[in-house]
Amino acid sequence: MGKYQSSRAEACLICEEYKLEGIHLFESFICMDCEREIVNTKTNDPKYRFFVHQMGKARTLQERRQA
Ligand SMILES: [Zn+2]
């Protein structure tokens, strides 16, 4: 899960905006802003549940692919 700079904008899994910089989580993309927010969000913060939910979409896709 390395940082990278894409040559084209990709839709962020969390905020669903198109961004150039971010990380890849499985087949999905998380922009730098969201990644930073996830890192800085406490696990007992209600916002964290939203992030987990959004990231769960990526995990679901991955599991379907491996099945
Ligand atoms: Zn984002």
N, CA, C, O and the ligand as a Tripos MOL2 file, in Angstrom:
@<TRIPOS>MOLECULE
protein
  269   267    68     0     0
PROTEIN
NO_CHARGES

@<TRIPOS>ATOM
      1 N           0.8570   -1.1900    0.0000 N.3       1 MET1
      2 CA          0.0000    0.0000    0.0000 C.3       1 MET1
      3 C           0.8910    1.2370    0.0000 C.2       1 MET1
      4 O           1.0090    1.9130    1.0220 O.2       1 MET1
      5 N           1.5180    1.5400   -1.1300 N.am      2 GLY2
      6 CA          2.4200    2.6690   -1.1850 C.3       2 GLY2
      7 C           1.7480    3.9250   -1.6800 C.2       2 GLY2
      8 O           0.7540    3.8780   -2.4050 O.2       2 GLY2
      9 N           2.3110    5.0560   -1.2750 N.am      3 LYS3
     10 CA          1.8270    6.3270   -1.7970 C.3       3 LYS3
     11 C           2.2480    6.4350   -3.2600 C.2       3 LYS3
     12 O           3.3020    5.9380   -3.6570 O.2       3 LYS3
     13 N           1.4400    7.0680   -4.0190 N.am      4 TYR4
     14 CA          1.8170    7.2470   -5.4050 C.3       4 TYR4
     15 C           1.0940    8.4540   -5.9790 C.2       4 TYR4
     16 O           0.0940    8.9230   -5.4350 O.2       4 TYR4
     17 N           1.6100    8.9290   -7.0580 N.am      5 GLN5
     18 CA          0.9630   10.0410   -7.7410 C.3       5 GLN5
     19 C           0.4890    9.5290   -9.0850 C.2       5 GLN5
     20 O           1.2880    9.0740   -9.9030 O.2       5 GLN5
     21 N          -0.7890    9.6020   -9.3050 N.am      6 SER6
     22 CA         -1.3590    9.0990  -10.5450 C.3       6 SER6
     23 C          -1.2730   10.1690  -11.6310 C.2       6 SER6
     24 O          -1.2540   11.3670  -11.3490 O.2       6 SER6
     25 N          -1.2240    9.7150  -12.8520 N.am      7 SER7
     26 CA         -1.2070   10.6520  -13.9630 C.3       7 SER7
     27 C          -2.6180   11.1030  -14.3090 C.2       7 SER7
     28 O          -2.8190   12.0570  -15.0610 O.2       7 SER7
     29 N          -3.5950   10.3910  -13.7410 N.am      8 ARG8
     30 CA         -4.9740   10.8100  -13.9720 C.3       8 ARG8
     31 C          -5.7250   10.7670  -12.6520 C.2       8 ARG8
     32 O          -5.3700   10.0140  -11.7450 O.2       8 ARG8
     33 N          -6.7630   11.5790  -12.5560 N.am      9 ALA9
     34 CA         -7.5330   11.6190  -11.3240 C.3       9 ALA9
     35 C          -8.3430   10.3420  -11.1780 C.2       9 ALA9
     36 O          -8.8540    9.7880  -12.1520 O.2       9 ALA9
     37 N          -8.4450    9.8870   -9.9250 N.am     10 GLU10
     38 CA         -9.2640    8.7220   -9.6450 C.3      10 GLU10
     39 C         -10.2890    9.0900   -8.5810 C.2      10 GLU10
     40 O         -10.0660    9.9760   -7.7570 O.2      10 GLU10
     41 N         -11.4020    8.3960   -8.6180 N.am     11 ALA11
     42 CA        -12.4590    8.6610   -7.6490 C.3      11 ALA11
     43 C         -12.0820    8.0700   -6.3030 C.2      11 ALA11
     44 O         -11.8040    6.8760   -6.1880 O.2      11 ALA11
     45 N         -12.0750    8.9160   -5.2920 N.am     12 CYS12
     46 CA        -11.7530    8.4730   -3.9410 C.3      12 CYS12
     47 C         -12.8920    7.6300   -3.3810 C.2      12 CYS12
     48 O         -14.0680    7.9620   -3.5280 O.2      12 CYS12
     49 N         -12.5130    6.5320   -2.7380 N.am     13 LEU13
     50 CA        -13.4910    5.6190   -2.1580 C.3      13 LEU13
     51 C         -14.2970    6.2950   -1.0420 C.2      13 LEU13
     52 O         -15.4750    5.9900   -0.8520 O.2      13 LEU13
     53 N         -13.6650    7.2030   -0.3150 N.am     14 ILE14
     54 CA        -14.2910    7.8040    0.8620 C.3      14 ILE14
     55 C         -15.1360    9.0250    0.4950 C.2      14 ILE14
     56 O         -16.3410    9.0460    0.7500 O.2      14 ILE14
     57 N         -14.5100   10.0360   -0.0980 N.am     15 CYS15
     58 CA        -15.2330   11.2820   -0.3860 C.3      15 CYS15
     59 C         -15.8330   11.2840   -1.7840 C.2      15 CYS15
     60 O         -16.6400   12.1510   -2.1180 O.2      15 CYS15
     61 N         -15.4380   10.3120   -2.6000 N.am     16 GLU16
     62 CA        -15.9740   10.1380   -3.9460 C.3      16 GLU16
     63 C         -15.6810   11.3100   -4.8790 C.2      16 GLU16
     64 O         -16.3650   11.5220   -5.8790 O.2      16 GLU16
     65 N         -14.6380   12.0670   -4.5190 N.am     17 GLU17
     66 CA        -14.1800   13.1340   -5.4010 C.3      17 GLU17
     67 C         -12.9860   12.6400   -6.2010 C.2      17 GLU17
     68 O         -12.2820   11.7170   -5.7900 O.2      17 GLU17
     69 N         -12.7710   13.2600   -7.3340 N.am     18 TYR18
     70 CA        -11.6430   12.8550   -8.1670 C.3      18 TYR18
     71 C         -10.3790   13.5900   -7.7220 C.2      18 TYR18
     72 O         -10.3320   14.8200   -7.7030 O.2      18 TYR18
     73 N          -9.3460   12.8050   -7.3610 N.am     19 LYS19
     74 CA         -8.0910   13.3660   -6.8690 C.3      19 LYS19
     75 C          -6.9230   12.6700   -7.5630 C.2      19 LYS19
     76 O          -7.0400   11.5480   -8.0560 O.2      19 LYS19
     77 N          -5.7980   13.3720   -7.5810 N.am     20 LEU20
     78 CA         -4.6000   12.8210   -8.2220 C.3      20 LEU20
     79 C          -3.7270   12.0460   -7.2440 C.2      20 LEU20
     80 O          -3.1510   11.0170   -7.5970 O.2      20 LEU20
     81 N          -3.6300   12.5460   -6.0070 N.am     21 GLU21
     82 CA         -2.7120   11.9420   -5.0480 C.3      21 GLU21
     83 C          -3.4710   11.1210   -4.0160 C.2      21 GLU21
     84 O          -4.5130   11.5350   -3.5070 O.2      21 GLU21
     85 N          -2.9260    9.9570   -3.7220 N.am     22 GLY22
     86 CA         -3.5450    9.1190   -2.7110 C.3      22 GLY22
     87 C          -2.8970    7.7540   -2.6510 C.2      22 GLY22
     88 O          -1.7810    7.5550   -3.1320 O.2      22 GLY22
     89 N          -3.6070    6.8210   -2.0560 N.am     23 ILE23
     90 CA         -3.1010    5.4560   -1.9330 C.3      23 ILE23
     91 C          -4.1090    4.4960   -2.5470 C.2      23 ILE23
     92 O          -5.2900    4.8170   -2.6830 O.2      23 ILE23
     93 N          -3.6310    3.3290   -2.9110 N.am     24 HIS24
     94 CA         -4.5250    2.2820   -3.3890 C.3      24 HIS24
     95 C          -4.7920    1.2840   -2.2730 C.2      24 HIS24
     96 O          -3.8700    0.7660   -1.6430 O.2      24 HIS24
     97 N          -6.0660    1.0290   -2.0450 N.am     25 LEU25
     98 CA         -6.4880    0.0090   -1.0950 C.3      25 LEU25
     99 C          -7.2020   -1.0530   -1.9160 C.2      25 LEU25
    100 O          -8.2930   -0.8210   -2.4370 O.2      25 LEU25
    101 N          -6.5800   -2.2120   -2.0270 N.am     26 PHE26
    102 CA         -7.0820   -3.2190   -2.9520 C.3      26 PHE26
    103 C          -7.2150   -2.5810   -4.3300 C.2      26 PHE26
    104 O          -6.2500   -2.0190   -4.8470 O.2      26 PHE26
    105 N          -8.3910   -2.6630   -4.9220 N.am     27 GLU27
    106 CA         -8.5940   -2.0840   -6.2550 C.3      27 GLU27
    107 C          -9.0430   -0.6380   -6.1670 C.2      27 GLU27
    108 O          -9.2070    0.0250   -7.1910 O.2      27 GLU27
    109 N          -9.2430   -0.1430   -4.9530 N.am     28 SER28
    110 CA         -9.8350    1.1670   -4.7750 C.3      28 SER28
    111 C          -8.7920    2.2140   -4.4550 C.2      28 SER28
    112 O          -7.6370    1.9020   -4.1660 O.2      28 SER28
    113 N          -9.2200    3.4560   -4.5100 N.am     29 PHE29
    114 CA         -8.3330    4.5850   -4.3320 C.3      29 PHE29
    115 C          -8.8270    5.4450   -3.1780 C.2      29 PHE29
    116 O         -10.0190    5.7320   -3.0740 O.2      29 PHE29
    117 N          -7.9080    5.8520   -2.3170 N.am     30 ILE30
    118 CA         -8.2370    6.7690   -1.2280 C.3      30 ILE30
    119 C          -7.3330    7.9840   -1.3630 C.2      30 ILE30
    120 O          -6.1090    7.8510   -1.3960 O.2      30 ILE30
    121 N          -7.9290    9.1600   -1.4400 N.am     31 CYS31
    122 CA         -7.1340   10.3710   -1.6490 C.3      31 CYS31
    123 C          -6.3310   10.7020   -0.3910 C.2      31 CYS31
    124 O          -6.6370   10.2320    0.7040 O.2      31 CYS31
    125 N          -5.3090   11.5130   -0.5770 N.am     32 MET32
    126 CA         -4.4160   11.8670    0.5230 C.3      32 MET32
    127 C          -5.1590   12.5390    1.6690 C.2      32 MET32
    128 O          -4.8670   12.2940    2.8400 O.2      32 MET32
    129 N          -6.1210   13.3880    1.3240 N.am     33 ASP33
    130 CA         -6.8830   14.0930    2.3630 C.3      33 ASP33
    131 C          -7.6410   13.1100    3.2440 C.2      33 ASP33
    132 O          -7.6380   13.2210    4.4700 O.2      33 ASP33
    133 N          -8.2850   12.1530    2.6000 N.am     34 CYS34
    134 CA         -9.0660   11.1850    3.3770 C.3      34 CYS34
    135 C          -8.1530   10.2640    4.1690 C.2      34 CYS34
    136 O          -8.4490    9.9130    5.3120 O.2      34 CYS34
    137 N          -7.0460    9.8750    3.5570 N.am     35 GLU35
    138 CA         -6.1090    9.0050    4.2500 C.3      35 GLU35
    139 C          -5.6390    9.6730    5.5330 C.2      35 GLU35
    140 O          -5.5800    9.0470    6.5910 O.2      35 GLU35
    141 N          -5.3040   10.9630    5.4200 N.am     36 ARG36
    142 CA         -4.8340   11.7060    6.5950 C.3      36 ARG36
    143 C          -5.9290   11.7700    7.6460 C.2      36 ARG36
    144 O          -5.6590   11.6510    8.8410 O.2      36 ARG36
    145 N          -7.1650   11.9590    7.2000 N.am     37 GLU37
    146 CA         -8.2650   12.0660    8.1480 C.3      37 GLU37
    147 C          -8.5210   10.7400    8.8550 C.2      37 GLU37
    148 O          -8.8020   10.7060   10.0530 O.2      37 GLU37
    149 N          -8.4200    9.6560    8.1030 N.am     38 ILE38
    150 CA         -8.6160    8.3320    8.6970 C.3      38 ILE38
    151 C          -7.5700    8.1010    9.7860 C.2      38 ILE38
    152 O          -7.8790    7.6370   10.8840 O.2      38 ILE38
    153 N          -6.3360    8.4340    9.4530 N.am     39 VAL39
    154 CA         -5.2330    8.2300   10.4000 C.3      39 VAL39
    155 C          -5.4580    9.0510   11.6630 C.2      39 VAL39
    156 O          -5.1090    8.6130   12.7590 O.2      39 VAL39
    157 N          -6.0390   10.2400   11.5150 N.am     40 ASN40
    158 CA         -6.2020   11.1360   12.6520 C.3      40 ASN40
    159 C          -7.5320   10.9620   13.3770 C.2      40 ASN40
    160 O          -7.7980   11.6480   14.3640 O.2      40 ASN40
    161 N          -8.3600   10.0540   12.8960 N.am     41 THR41
    162 CA         -9.6630    9.8400   13.5210 C.3      41 THR41
    163 C          -9.5650    8.7170   14.5420 C.2      41 THR41
    164 O          -9.0730    7.6280   14.2470 O.2      41 THR41
    165 N         -10.0440    9.0030   15.7470 N.am     42 LYS42
    166 CA        -10.0540    7.9860   16.7990 C.3      42 LYS42
    167 C         -11.1000    6.9150   16.4590 C.2      42 LYS42
    168 O         -12.1210    7.1950   15.8320 O.2      42 LYS42
    169 N         -10.8120    5.6860   16.8910 N.am     43 THR43
    170 CA        -11.7160    4.5910   16.5450 C.3      43 THR43
    171 C         -13.0740    4.7300   17.2280 C.2      43 THR43
    172 O         -14.0400    4.0980   16.7990 O.2      43 THR43
    173 N         -13.1680    5.5420   18.2810 N.am     44 ASN44
    174 CA        -14.4660    5.7320   18.9410 C.3      44 ASN44
    175 C         -15.2100    6.9520   18.3970 C.2      44 ASN44
    176 O         -16.2880    7.2970   18.8800 O.2      44 ASN44
    177 N         -14.6220    7.6000   17.3860 N.am     45 ASP45
    178 CA        -15.2790    8.7280   16.7270 C.3      45 ASP45
    179 C         -16.3210    8.1790   15.7460 C.2      45 ASP45
    180 O         -16.0290    7.2580   14.9830 O.2      45 ASP45
    181 N         -17.5420    8.7470   15.7660 N.am     46 PRO46
    182 CA        -18.5760    8.2640   14.8330 C.3      46 PRO46
    183 C         -18.1180    8.3180   13.3740 C.2      46 PRO46
    184 O         -18.5560    7.5240   12.5420 O.2      46 PRO46
    185 N         -17.2300    9.2710   13.0820 N.am     47 LYS47
    186 CA        -16.7210    9.4000   11.7190 C.3      47 LYS47
    187 C         -15.9540    8.1460   11.2940 C.2      47 LYS47
    188 O         -15.9450    7.7660   10.1240 O.2      47 LYS47
    189 N         -15.3130    7.5200   12.2790 N.am     48 TYR48
    190 CA        -14.5110    6.3280   11.9860 C.3      48 TYR48
    191 C         -15.3810    5.2160   11.4300 C.2      48 TYR48
    192 O         -14.9580    4.4670   10.5500 O.2      48 TYR48
    193 N         -16.6070    5.1110   11.9510 N.am     49 ARG49
    194 CA        -17.5370    4.0820   11.4530 C.3      49 ARG49
    195 C         -17.8500    4.3120    9.9830 C.2      49 ARG49
    196 O         -17.9750    3.3660    9.2040 O.2      49 ARG49
    197 N         -17.9730    5.5810    9.6170 N.am     50 PHE50
    198 CA        -18.2290    5.9130    8.2160 C.3      50 PHE50
    199 C         -17.0570    5.4850    7.3420 C.2      50 PHE50
    200 O         -17.2510    4.9180    6.2670 O.2      50 PHE50
    201 N         -15.8510    5.7560    7.8020 N.am     51 PHE51
    202 CA        -14.6610    5.3590    7.0330 C.3      51 PHE51
    203 C         -14.6170    3.8440    6.8720 C.2      51 PHE51
    204 O         -14.3600    3.3310    5.7830 O.2      51 PHE51
    205 N         -14.8660    3.1490    7.9510 N.am     52 VAL52
    206 CA        -14.8340    1.6850    7.9110 C.3      52 VAL52
    207 C         -15.8870    1.1710    6.9290 C.2      52 VAL52
    208 O         -15.6500    0.2420    6.1570 O.2      52 VAL52
    209 N         -17.0540    1.8070    6.9870 N.am     53 HIS53
    210 CA        -18.1280    1.4180    6.0690 C.3      53 HIS53
    211 C         -17.6890    1.6270    4.6160 C.2      53 HIS53
    212 O         -17.8690    0.7480    3.7730 O.2      53 HIS53
    213 N         -17.1140    2.7890    4.3370 N.am     54 GLN54
    214 CA        -16.6800    3.1010    2.9800 C.3      54 GLN54
    215 C         -15.5750    2.1410    2.5330 C.2      54 GLN54
    216 O         -15.5730    1.6820    1.3900 O.2      54 GLN54
    217 N         -14.6520    1.8450    3.4210 N.am     55 MET55
    218 CA        -13.5590    0.9410    3.0790 C.3      55 MET55
    219 C         -14.0650   -0.4850    2.9390 C.2      55 MET55
    220 O         -13.4810   -1.2900    2.2140 O.2      55 MET55
    221 N         -15.1520   -0.7960    3.6350 N.am     56 GLY56
    222 CA        -15.7410   -2.1300    3.5190 C.3      56 GLY56
    223 C         -16.2050   -2.4140    2.1040 C.2      56 GLY56
    224 O         -16.2360   -3.5650    1.6700 O.2      56 GLY56
    225 N         -16.5690   -1.3480    1.3810 N.am     57 LYS57
    226 CA        -16.9710   -1.5390   -0.0050 C.3      57 LYS57
    227 C         -15.8210   -2.1110   -0.8180 C.2      57 LYS57
    228 O         -16.0270   -2.9560   -1.6890 O.2      57 LYS57
    229 N         -14.6030   -1.6460   -0.5290 N.am     58 ALA58
    230 CA        -13.4210   -2.1270   -1.2400 C.3      58 ALA58
    231 C         -13.1540   -3.5820   -0.8850 C.2      58 ALA58
    232 O         -12.8290   -4.3930   -1.7510 O.2      58 ALA58
    233 N         -13.2940   -3.9040    0.3960 N.am     59 ARG59
    234 CA        -13.0150   -5.2630    0.8450 C.3      59 ARG59
    235 C         -14.0140   -6.2290    0.2160 C.2      59 ARG59
    236 O         -13.6530   -7.3410   -0.1710 O.2      59 ARG59
    237 N         -15.2540   -5.8040    0.1180 N.am     60 THR60
    238 CA        -16.2870   -6.6470   -0.4860 C.3      60 THR60
    239 C         -15.9310   -6.9520   -1.9340 C.2      60 THR60
    240 O         -16.0700   -8.0870   -2.3890 O.2      60 THR60
    241 N         -15.4720   -5.9370   -2.6530 N.am     61 LEU61
    242 CA        -15.0780   -6.1300   -4.0410 C.3      61 LEU61
    243 C         -13.9360   -7.1340   -4.1430 C.2      61 LEU61
    244 O         -13.9330   -8.0120   -5.0060 O.2      61 LEU61
    245 N         -12.9590   -6.9820   -3.2350 N.am     62 GLN62
    246 CA        -11.7920   -7.8470   -3.2420 C.3      62 GLN62
    247 C         -12.1850   -9.2890   -2.9760 C.2      62 GLN62
    248 O         -11.7120  -10.1990   -3.6580 O.2      62 GLN62
    249 N         -13.0500   -9.5070   -1.9890 N.am     63 GLU63
    250 CA        -13.4480  -10.8670   -1.6460 C.3      63 GLU63
    251 C         -14.2090  -11.5130   -2.7910 C.2      63 GLU63
    252 O         -14.0550  -12.7040   -3.0600 O.2      63 GLU63
    253 N         -15.0290  -10.7200   -3.4590 N.am     64 ARG64
    254 CA        -15.7990  -11.2520   -4.5760 C.3      64 ARG64
    255 C         -14.8510  -11.7110   -5.6910 C.2      64 ARG64
    256 O         -15.0810  -12.7130   -6.3680 O.2      64 ARG64
    257 N         -13.7670  -10.9230   -5.8500 N.am     65 ARG65
    258 CA        -12.8120  -11.2380   -6.9120 C.3      65 ARG65
    259 C         -12.0650  -12.5410   -6.6350 C.2      65 ARG65
    260 O         -11.7420  -13.2940   -7.5540 O.2      65 ARG65
    261 N         -11.7910  -12.7980   -5.3370 N.am     66 GLN66
    262 CA        -11.0070  -13.9800   -4.9680 C.3      66 GLN66
    263 C         -11.8630  -15.2320   -4.9170 C.2      66 GLN66
    264 O         -11.3490  -16.3440   -5.0340 O.2      66 GLN66
    265 N         -13.1520  -15.0590   -4.7450 N.am     67 ALA67
    266 CA        -14.0490  -16.2090   -4.5740 C.3      67 ALA67
    267 C         -14.1060  -17.0680   -5.8440 C.2      67 ALA67
    268 O         -14.8120  -18.0760   -5.8770 O.2      67 ALA67
    269 ZN        -11.1260   11.4010   -0.4580 Zn       68 ZN68
@<TRIPOS>BOND
     1     1     2 1
     2     2     3 1
     3     3     4 2
     4     3     5 am
     5     5     6 1
     6     6     7 1
     7     7     8 2
     8     7     9 am
     9     9    10 1
    10    10    11 1
    11    11    12 2
    12    11    13 am
    13    13    14 1
    14    14    15 1
    15    15    16 2
    16    15    17 am
    17    17    18 1
    18    18    19 1
    19    19    20 2
    20    19    21 am
    21    21    22 1
    22    22    23 1
    23    23    24 2
    24    23    25 am
    25    25    26 1
    26    26    27 1
    27    27    28 2
    28    27    29 am
    29    29    30 1
    30    30    31 1
    31    31    32 2
    32    31    33 am
    33    33    34 1
    34    34    35 1
    35    35    36 2
    36    35    37 am
    37    37    38 1
    38    38    39 1
    39    39    40 2
    40    39    41 am
    41    41    42 1
    42    42    43 1
    43    43    44 2
    44    43    45 am
    45    45    46 1
    46    46    47 1
    47    47    48 2
    48    47    49 am
    49    49    50 1
    50    50    51 1
    51    51    52 2
    52    51    53 am
    53    53    54 1
    54    54    55 1
    55    55    56 2
    56    55    57 am
    57    57    58 1
    58    58    59 1
    59    59    60 2
    60    59    61 am
    61    61    62 1
    62    62    63 1
    63    63    64 2
    64    63    65 am
    65    65    66 1
    66    66    67 1
    67    67    68 2
    68    67    69 am
    69    69    70 1
    70    70    71 1
    71    71    72 2
    72    71    73 am
    73    73    74 1
    74    74    75 1
    75    75    76 2
    76    75    77 am
    77    77    78 1
    78    78    79 1
    79    79    80 2
    80    79    81 am
    81    81    82 1
    82    82    83 1
    83    83    84 2
    84    83    85 am
    85    85    86 1
    86    86    87 1
    87    87    88 2
    88    87    89 am
    89    89    90 1
    90    90    91 1
    91    91    92 2
    92    91    93 am
    93    93    94 1
    94    94    95 1
    95    95    96 2
    96    95    97 am
    97    97    98 1
    98    98    99 1
    99    99   100 2
   100    99   101 am
   101   101   102 1
   102   102   103 1
   103   103   104 2
   104   103   105 am
   105   105   106 1
   106   106   107 1
   107   107   108 2
   108   107   109 am
   109   109   110 1
   110   110   111 1
   111   111   112 2
   112   111   113 am
   113   113   114 1
   114   114   115 1
   115   115   116 2
   116   115   117 am
   117   117   118 1
   118   118   119 1
   119   119   120 2
   120   119   121 am
   121   121   122 1
   122   122   123 1
   123   123   124 2
   124   123   125 am
   125   125   126 1
   126   126   127 1
   127   127   128 2
   128   127   129 am
   129   129   130 1
   130   130   131 1
   131   131   132 2
   132   131   133 am
   133   133   134 1
   134   134   135 1
   135   135   136 2
   136   135   137 am
   137   137   138 1
   138   138   139 1
   139   139   140 2
   140   139   141 am
   141   141   142 1
   142   142   143 1
   143   143   144 2
   144   143   145 am
   145   145   146 1
   146   146   147 1
   147   147   148 2
   148   147   149 am
   149   149   150 1
   150   150   151 1
   151   151   152 2
   152   151   153 am
   153   153   154 1
   154   154   155 1
   155   155   156 2
   156   155   157 am
   157   157   158 1
   158   158   159 1
   159   159   160 2
   160   159   161 am
   161   161   162 1
   162   162   163 1
   163   163   164 2
   164   163   165 am
   165   165   166 1
   166   166   167 1
   167   167   168 2
   168   167   169 am
   169   169   170 1
   170   170   171 1
   171   171   172 2
   172   171   173 am
   173   173   174 1
   174   174   175 1
   175   175   176 2
   176   175   177 am
   177   177   178 1
   178   178   179 1
   179   179   180 2
   180   179   181 am
   181   181   182 1
   182   182   183 1
   183   183   184 2
   184   183   185 am
   185   185   186 1
   186   186   187 1
   187   187   188 2
   188   187   189 am
   189   189   190 1
   190   190   191 1
   191   191   192 2
   192   191   193 am
   193   193   194 1
   194   194   195 1
   195   195   196 2
   196   195   197 am
   197   197   198 1
   198   198   199 1
   199   199   200 2
   200   199   201 am
   201   201   202 1
   202   202   203 1
   203   203   204 2
   204   203   205 am
   205   205   206 1
   206   206   207 1
   207   207   208 2
   208   207   209 am
   209   209   210 1
   210   210   211 1
   211   211   212 2
   212   211   213 am
   213   213   214 1
   214   214   215 1
   215   215   216 2
   216   215   217 am
   217   217   218 1
   218   218   219 1
   219   219   220 2
   220   219   221 am
   221   221   222 1
   222   222   223 1
   223   223   224 2
   224   223   225 am
   225   225   226 1
   226   226   227 1
   227   227   228 2
   228   227   229 am
   229   229   230 1
   230   230   231 1
   231   231   232 2
   232   231   233 am
   233   233   234 1
   234   234   235 1
   235   235   236 2
   236   235   237 am
   237   237   238 1
   238   238   239 1
   239   239   240 2
   240   239   241 am
   241   241   242 1
   242   242   243 1
   243   243   244 2
   244   243   245 am
   245   245   246 1
   246   246   247 1
   247   247   248 2
   248   247   249 am
   249   249   250 1
   250   250   251 1
   251   251   252 2
   252   251   253 am
   253   253   254 1
   254   254   255 1
   255   255   256 2
   256   255   257 am
   257   257   258 1
   258   258   259 1
   259   259   260 2
   260   259   261 am
   261   261   262 1
   262   262   263 1
   263   263   264 2
   264   263   265 am
   265   265   266 1
   266   266   267 1
   267   267   268 2
@<TRIPOS>SUBSTRUCTURE
     1 MET1         2 RESIDUE 1 A MET
     2 GLY2         6 RESIDUE 1 A GLY
     3 LYS3        10 RESIDUE 1 A LYS
     4 TYR4        14 RESIDUE 1 A TYR
     5 GLN5        18 RESIDUE 1 A GLN
     6 SER6        22 RESIDUE 1 A SER
     7 SER7        26 RESIDUE 1 A SER
     8 ARG8        30 RESIDUE 1 A ARG
     9 ALA9        34 RESIDUE 1 A ALA
    10 GLU10       38 RESIDUE 1 A GLU
    11 ALA11       42 RESIDUE 1 A ALA
    12 CYS12       46 RESIDUE 1 A CYS
    13 LEU13       50 RESIDUE 1 A LEU
    14 ILE14       54 RESIDUE 1 A ILE
    15 CYS15       58 RESIDUE 1 A CYS
    16 GLU16       62 RESIDUE 1 A GLU
    17 GLU17       66 RESIDUE 1 A GLU
    18 TYR18       70 RESIDUE 1 A TYR
    19 LYS19       74 RESIDUE 1 A LYS
    20 LEU20       78 RESIDUE 1 A LEU
    21 GLU21       82 RESIDUE 1 A GLU
    22 GLY22       86 RESIDUE 1 A GLY
    23 ILE23       90 RESIDUE 1 A ILE
    24 HIS24       94 RESIDUE 1 A HIS
    25 LEU25       98 RESIDUE 1 A LEU
    26 PHE26      102 RESIDUE 1 A PHE
    27 GLU27      106 RESIDUE 1 A GLU
    28 SER28      110 RESIDUE 1 A SER
    29 PHE29      114 RESIDUE 1 A PHE
    30 ILE30      118 RESIDUE 1 A ILE
    31 CYS31      122 RESIDUE 1 A CYS
    32 MET32      126 RESIDUE 1 A MET
    33 ASP33      130 RESIDUE 1 A ASP
    34 CYS34      134 RESIDUE 1 A CYS
    35 GLU35      138 RESIDUE 1 A GLU
    36 ARG36      142 RESIDUE 1 A ARG
    37 GLU37      146 RESIDUE 1 A GLU
    38 ILE38      150 RESIDUE 1 A ILE
    39 VAL39      154 RESIDUE 1 A VAL
    40 ASN40      158 RESIDUE 1 A ASN
    41 THR41      162 RESIDUE 1 A THR
    42 LYS42      166 RESIDUE 1 A LYS
    43 THR43      170 RESIDUE 1 A THR
    44 ASN44      174 RESIDUE 1 A ASN
    45 ASP45      178 RESIDUE 1 A ASP
    46 PRO46      182 RESIDUE 1 A PRO
    47 LYS47      186 RESIDUE 1 A LYS
    48 TYR48      190 RESIDUE 1 A TYR
    49 ARG49      194 RESIDUE 1 A ARG
    50 PHE50      198 RESIDUE 1 A PHE
    51 PHE51      202 RESIDUE 1 A PHE
    52 VAL52      206 RESIDUE 1 A VAL
    53 HIS53      210 RESIDUE 1 A HIS
    54 GLN54      214 RESIDUE 1 A GLN
    55 MET55      218 RESIDUE 1 A MET
    56 GLY56      222 RESIDUE 1 A GLY
    57 LYS57      226 RESIDUE 1 A LYS
    58 ALA58      230 RESIDUE 1 A ALA
    59 ARG59      234 RESIDUE 1 A ARG
    60 THR60      238 RESIDUE 1 A THR
    61 LEU61      242 RESIDUE 1 A LEU
    62 GLN62      246 RESIDUE 1 A GLN
    63 GLU63      250 RESIDUE 1 A GLU
    64 ARG64      254 RESIDUE 1 A ARG
    65 ARG65      258 RESIDUE 1 A ARG
    66 GLN66      262 RESIDUE 1 A GLN
    67 ALA67      266 RESIDUE 1 A ALA
    68 ZN68       269 GROUP 0 **** ****
